Amino acid sequence: MKLKQELNLFDVFCIASGAMISSGLFVLPGLAYQEAGPGFIVSYIIAGALALIGVLSIAALTSALPKAGGTYFLISRSLGPAMGTVEGFISWFSLSLKSAFALVGMAAFTKLIINLDIHFIAIILTILFVTINLLGVKETGRLQVGLVVGLLAILAFYILKGATYMDMNNFKTDQPSNWWKIFSTSGFVFVSYGGLIKIAAIAEEVKRPGKNIPLGMLLSLGVVGLFYIGVSFVTTGLLGHKLAGSLTPISDGAEAFMGLPGKILLAIAAILAFVSTANAGILSASRYPMALSRDRLLPDFLTQISSRFKTPHYSIFITGLFMIIALILQLDVLVKAASTVLILTYIFSCISLIVMRESKVQNYQPKFKAPLYPYLQIIGIAGFGYILFSMGWQALLMAGIIIIISLSVYFLYGKVRASREYALLHLIERITAKDLTNYSLESELKEIIRQRDDMKNDRFDDLIEHCTVLDIEDNISLTEFSYLVADEMAHHLEISTDTFLKLLTKKEREVSTVLYSHIAIPHIIIEGKNKFDILIARAKNGVKFSEQNANVEAVFVLAGTIDERPFHLRALASIAQIVQQKDFRKRWLKAKNDQALRDLILLSDRRRYHD
């Protein structure tokens, strides 16, 4: 059963934004100031720039492959099921733990109102948000919109009002600027931008994903990045050295110019932030076990979708249970590990984009292309690598343990059950000229494109799916080509080969059917009723239609009875739209086989006629 597409651009923006604005804004500034002084504001900018590189890669991949499971799905189809299993586990682990950590933070603020143990409050909150997620992604998205709008409004008020009370002397420090600390602190605050990957996990539930996912992610990064910088700048101007080490920096800043009411207002904002992060985290994390199960890397029951609410209920239950278990553990090292594996996700995404593009898989057709490829990806891999190793041995050790567990699950359970073609095989095939693939990845990508672009087959598509394809290596004459066509099409149309050949030859004598120098569309009318057929041919070294058109490489032959004339004209119009598209000739000549030639036609952007 398919997940419902119910999220629009604003929902995508709010889910990504809500997933980012929590501890990265309400806790980390004080700790970052302690490390780098006022220069920590630059650390947020550096971290945001690196996050942008990762987001561009993920957005490009997701615009081509909008499926549940997010970065797992992207990386498994690019680097293979083993790396995909690792990515699936580390992303699920990271997102679940970040959500659990957010609920602990929220519980700490809630304890100011209700005097209960914060772990008990956090468990109750987990059950509440699991229930909301079970009811449906639309309901989850609505909650997220309300939370984010309220949160951004409060923060905007804080920036505008607080800016009038700033003391610029608070930016002065006795310590000279230390760029090494500023850069290393960017690794510390990098986790603030981690929520962006959550959108990839729910891509299958987004309307017009090719457009809304990249735009939503980039808008979210831009808006939230500006809020990070604005809030950090104003808070530094309000508190100065008092900011160092504070675990409630924004509340302290609000208290400095609004007193206790300001502190309460920003405490409410903090609760909204932690709620939005936890809500978005459960929503996205729960899609990873389902995606792994779809590929038979985890038990089948995790693929089941509620018939009533259209949500992956078992996957949501297991994610919620894991979060409840995590709430009773010491989270400091685990949260560091979550940040570490988040950075690994960005590295894998940059590598995956390079592999996917260089593999030249025909049906990889992103709606969004990352600019400055591959230079940004190479810079990103180097930058992420530095941040990764700056986080300390404990986090690296925990990440290593997760990777070992993931690979063990794959080799002991998934490998014998799942056989999956991936882009890296196509890249190796390209380099070594050995046959390693069987077109299954191309077929899967074709179905994804159809779902993404809501392509519903019309009669022309159905004919192309089953028509004869001639793939001719040698340069041949028009006479030789006509004999080949007549031999293939005549029996389908239940007429003699000679009759078909005469009609084809007569048509070409009357008027040339060459549309461009390399494309021809011969079309004839035959006797009878309710008959129509299409043949497509590729001649890599050309068909000689005439002295002026001696190298025709793409030929579409149409034949039908007079009563089929309306469809005949529609088919001609469809072909004309297809052959005029960008890089058609290049892609036509590079297509690997008959099915690739069909797919090139079937996946073209054209008007479809549904009677």
N, C-alpha and C positions, 0 to 999 in steps of 0.2 A: 504494500500500500504506500502511495506517495504522501509526503508531507504537504500540507496546504501552503500555497504562496499567499501570505497575508501581510507581509511587512513592506511598507513603502520607504521612500528615501528618508523622510523625517524619522521614522522608526529606526532605521539603520544608524542614522546620526546619533539618536538618543541612546541606543544600546551601546554603541562604541564610546560615546562621551561618558555615559554613566559608569561604564566599566573602568574608565581611566581616573575619574575624579574621586579619590578616596584617600588612602594612606599617603599616596604620592603628593597630595596637597595639604592634607590636614595633620600629617605626622612628620614627614620627611624633611621639610624646610629647616626645622630647628636642628636636626641632626646633620644636614648638609652644610648649614652655616658653621657648625662646630668643626667641620672638616676643612672647608675652603673659605670661610669668612664671606663677605658680601659677594665674592666671585662665584658663589654657588649658583647665582642667577644665570651665569654663563654656562654652568654645568647643565642646567635644564635645556638651554638652547642647543648645546652639543648633543645631548641625549636625544632631543627631538629631531635633530638633523639625521642622526643615525637611524632613528625609528622611521623616518620618512623613507629612507632607502629600503628598509625591510617592508614597509607598507606598500611601496610602489611594486615590489616583486610579488607580494601576496595578492595585491589588487589585480595585477595582470593575470596571474594564474587563476584566481577565483573568477574573474570575468569570463574565462574560457571553461572553467570546471566548477560551476556553482552547485556543489553537492554537499549534503550533510557530512560532517566529519572534518570540514575545514582543512587545516594544514595537513592533517593525516592523509586525507584523500589526495591533495595536491602532491605531496611528497611520495606517496606510494605509487602514483601513476607516473612519476618522474624518475625516482631513484630505486623503486622496487619495494616489494612487500616487507622485506626485513627492515629497511630503513623506515618504511611506513609504520610498521608496528612500534618501533622505537618512538617515532614522532607522536603516534596516537597515545601511547602511554604517558609520555612526558607532558604532552599538552593537557591531557585529562588530569594528570597529577597536579600540574601547575595551576590550572584554572580552578580546580576544586579546592586546593589549599588556599589560594588567594581569596576565594569566596569565604572559606571558613575563617580566615584571618580577618576579613572585613566584618563578619558577623560578631567576632570577639570584640573588635573595635566598637561596633554599634552597641553591643551589650554593655560595654564600659560606660558609654554615655547614658544608656537607658537606666543604668544602675543609679544614676543621680536622681531619677524620678521614682523608680521601683526598687526597693532595697532587697534584691535577690542576688544569688550567686550568678556571676556573669556567664559562667559556662552553662548553667541551667537556662538562662535567658537566650543564649546563643543557640542551644538545642531547640528550644521552642521556635525561635526565628527560622531555623533551618527547616523545620517541619512546615511552617507557614509558607515559605517560599517554594518548597518542593510542591506543595498543594497548588499554589498559583501556577507553577510551570506545568503541572498535570492538566490543568483546565484548558490550556491552549496557548500557542505562541502569540495570538492576537491580544489576549488578555495580558500576557507578560509584557508585550510591546506597549500597550496602553499604560500600564503601571510605570514602565521605564520613561515614557514621554513625560508623564506628570512629575516624576522625581527629578528628571534632568532640567526641565523648565524651571521648577521651583529652585533648584540648586544654583543654576546659572544666574537667576535673578538676584539671589542673595549675594553671590560672589561679586556680581557687577556692582551692586550697591556698596559692598565693602571696598572695592577698588576706587570707585568714584568719590565716596565720602572720605575714606581713609587717606587718599592722596592729598586732601587739603590740610591734613594734620601732620604730614611727614616732616621730619627734620633731616635735611641733607647731610648734616654732620655725622649721622648714624652710618653713612657709607664709608667714612674714614676709618682706617685701621692702622695700628702701629706696625703690622706685619706687611712686608712687600708682597705684591701679587705673585702667587706660586702657581704657574700654569700647569705644572705636573699634578698638583692637588686638584685643581679645577677639572682637569681631564679625568683623573681617577674618580672624582666625585660624580662625574657624569654616569659612570657605571653604577654608582650607588643609587642614583635617582632614575636610572633607565627603566626600572620596573614600573615607574609611573605611567609609561606609555604602553604597557603590556596588554591593556584591554582591547587594543585594536584588533588583535588576532581573533577575538571572539566572534567578529562578524563573519569570518570565513567559515566558522563552525555551523552557522545557521543560514548559509547561502541558499540552500534549497527552498527556504521558506520566504525568500525575498522576491517581490514582484520586479520584473525587468532587471534581473541581477547583473547583467552585463554593464548596465549604466549605473544603477543605484548603489551597488557595492563599492566600486572604486570611488565614486563621487562622495558617498557617505563617509567612507574611511578618511579620505583626504580632508573633507570639511571638518570632521571631528578632530583630526590631528591638528589642523590649523587653529580652530577655535579654542580647543582645550590647551594647546601649546601657548597661545596668547594669554589665557587665564592663568596658567602656571607662572609665566613671566610677570604678568601684572600683579598677581597676588603676592609673589615672592618679593617683588620690588617694593610694593607698598608696605608689606610686613617688615622688611628690613628698615625702611624709612621710619616706621613707627617704633620699633623695638631696639634696633641696633644690636649691641653685644648681648642684650637680654634674650635675644632670639636663640643663642647657642644652647643646644641641648634640650630645648623645650619640646615636649611631646604633644602640646596643644598650641602650636604657634599662631594659628589664625584666630583662635578664640582669645589668646593673649593680646593679639594685635587689635581686635575689636574692643576688648576691655579698655585698651589704652585711650581710645577716643569716644567710646560710648558707654563705658562703665559696665555694670552687671547686665543690663538689658542686651548690650552688644555681645557679651560673652555667651549669653543664652541663645541669641539669634544664630550665632555661628556654630554653637553646639548642635542646634537643630539642623543647620546645613551639613554638619559632619555626619549626623545620623542619616540624612537623606543620601549623602554620598556613599556611606557604607551599605545602605539598603540597595542602592542602584548597582553597586559593584557585586554584591552577593546575588542579586536577582539575575543580572546579566551573566554571572559566572555559572550558575546552575543551568541556565538556558543553554549556554554554549558547551559547557563541559559534558553535559549529558548526551550530546550528539556524537562524541568520540567513540564510546563503547558501541553505539548503534552502527557507526560506519565500519568499525573493525569487524563486527559481527556480520554485516552485509558481505564482507569479503571472506568470510569463513575463518577469520583469525581469532574469533571468540565464539562462544556458543550461540546457536541460532535464535534463542528466545529473546536476545537483546535487540533483534531487528523489529520485533512486534510493535505495532502502532495502535494506540487505542482507537477502536472503531467509533467511539462517541466524540472524543476530543481531538483526535488526529495528532496525538503527541506520543513520543517513544516512552511509554510509562515505565517499563522495566529498567531502562537505561537511566531515567530520572531517579527512580527509587534507589538504585545502586550508587549513583552519584551522591544523593542525599545521605545514604548510610555511611559512605566513606567520609563525608564531611563531619558527620556526628562523631565518628571514631577519632578524626583528626582534632576535634575540639578538646579532647581530653589529653592530648599530647603536648609536649613542649614544642612550640611552633617556630622558635627563632631560627634554628638550623634548617628546618623544613621549608620555611618561607624563603630563606636564602637559596636553597636548592631549587625552589620554584622559579626564582628569578634567573638562576643559572640555566635551567632547561628552557626558559622563555627565550633567552639569548640564542640557545642552540636552535630553536625553531626559526629564528630570523636567519641564522647562517644556512640552515637547510633550505629555506625558502629561496635565498639568493642563488644557491647552487642549483636548486630545482629549476628555476627560471632559465638559467644558462643551459642546462641539459635539455630542457624541453624545446627551447628555441633552436639549439644547435643540432638536435636530432632530426629536424626538418619533418616531423610528423605532420602529414597533410591536414588532418582534421583538428589540429590544435589551432583554434581560431579565436583568440581573445578579442573582446570588444574594447579592451583598454591595453595599450602597450606602454611599458615603462620607458621613460625618456633616458637618453644617454646610456643606453645598453651597449656593452656590458660593463662599462667603466664604473657606474654607480654600484653595481653588484660586487665588483672586485674590491672597491673601497669599503663597502659595507662588510664584506667577509673579514677583511683585515681589522676594521674597527671593532666589530663584534668580538673577534678573537681576542683582542687586547682586553676589552671589558670583561670577557669571560674569565681570563686568568687573573684579573685583578680582584676577584671576589673571594679569594681565599681557598685553602685546601679542603675545608669542611664541606663547602658547597659543591666543589668539584667531586669530592668523594661520594656525596649523596647522589649527585647526578649520575656518576659512574655506576652506582648500585642500581639505579632505576633503569639505566641502559642495559645492564646485564640481565635484569629480570625480564625486560621487554624482549630481548633477543632469545632468552630461554623459552618464553611463551611461544615465540614464532617457531623456533626449531623443534620444540617438543610437541606443539599442538597445531599451529597454523600451517607450517610448511607442507605437511602431508595432505592437508585439506584444500589449500588454496594454490591455484596456479594463475599467475597474473602477468600479463605482458606490460612492459613499462618503457618509458622514453629512453632510458639509458641503454637498453638493448638496441634500439634504433640507432643511437649514436655510435655504439660499438660496431654495428652492422655497416654503418656509413664509412667508418674508418677502415675496417678490415675487409669490406666487400664480401662478407660471409652472410648466408641466410640464417638469421636467428629469430625472426618474428613471423607470425602467422596472421597478421592483420587484426587481431582481436582488440588491441588498443584503439586502432582507428575506428572499429565498429562501435566501441563503447563511447568514444568521443563524439561520433556522429549522433548517437541517441541523446547524449547530453546537450548538444547544440540544438537538436529538435525541441527538447523540453525547454531549454533556456529561451529560445526565440519563438516558442509556441508555434512551431511549424506543423501544420496539419496537411498530410499528403493530399494532393489533388490527383486528377486522372493522369496528368503529365508525369508526376512523380512515380505513380504506379507503373507506367509504361517504361520509364527509365530504369526502375528497379529490376525489370525482367527482360529488357531489350537485348538484342545481339550487340556485342562489342567487337569490333575488329581492331587489332593492334598490329599495325604493319611496319616492319623494320625498313624495308627497301623502298627506294624511289620507284613508283610505278606510274604507268600511263592511265589516262582516264578510262580507256577501253578495258584494261585489266581490272581496274577498280570497279567498274560497272558490272563486270561478270561476277566478281566476288559478292557484290551487294545483291544482285539478282538471285544468285544461288542461295543466299541466306534468307532473303525476305519473301521470295515468291511462294514458298510452301506455307509460310505463316499466313499469307493473305489468300491462299487457295486459288492462285492463278498460275499459269505456266511461266517458266523462267524466261522463255523467249518473249512473251508478251510484256513482262515486266521490264526486260532489257530494252525493248523497242521504245516503251514509254519514257524510260529514263534517258535514253539517247536523244529522243525527239525533244524533250524538255530542254536539254542542254544546248541543242542546236538553235532553238527558238530564242532563248535568253540565257545568259550566263547566270548560274546560281552561286557564283563566288561573291560572298558578302564583303569580305576584306581580302587582302592578298593571301592570307593564311587560313581563311575560314570559308567553307561553302555549305549551303543548305539546299541540296536538290530535293524537290517535292513534286509528287505526281498524283493525279487522280486516276483511280482504277474503277472498273465496273463492279456493280453489286451493291449491297447495303450493309451497314453496321460493321465496316472493316476499317481498321487503322493500325499502323505499326510504325515504329521508329527504329533506326539503326544508327549507332554512333561509331565513328572510326577515327583512330589516330594514326597518322602516317608520319613517323618521326623524320623521315627524309623526303616527305612530300608526295602528293599526287599531282601529276601534271595535267591540269584542267585545260590549259592553253599556253601559248607562248608567253602571254603576259602574266599568267597565273600558274607558274610551273612548280610551286612549292606550297601547295595547300596542305596544312597539317591537321586541321580539325574539320570533319565532315559529319553533318547531321542529315540523314536521309529520312524523309517523311513520305508515307504513302497511305492513301485512304479513299474511301468512296465519297461520292458527291454529297450524300446526306451528312457526312462528317465534316463538311466544310467549316462550320463555326469552330469546332474543336481544332481543325487544321490551322486556322488563323491564330487561335490562342497558343497553340504549340509553337508556331513561328514567332509570335511575340515573346514567348517565354525564352526561347533560344536566343533571340536578339538581345534581351536583357542580360542573359548569362554571359554571352561572349563579349559584351562591352564592359564588363567589370574589370577592375584594376588587376593587373598581373595575370589575366586569364591565360594568355599564351604561355607564359613562363610556367605556371602551375600545371597546365595541360601537358606540356612536354616532360615535366618532372614526375608526373603521377606514376606510381610503381607498377600498377597492374589494372586489370579491367574494373575491379571494384573501386579502386581509387579514382578512375575516370568517372564512374557513375556518381561517386560521392561529391566530386567537384561540381557536378551539375545539380545534384539533389540538395546540397547545402548552400547553393547560391541564393543571394538575396534578390528575390523577384516577387512579382504579384502572383498570388495563387488563386485559382478559380474554383470555387466550391458551389456547384449547382444545387 
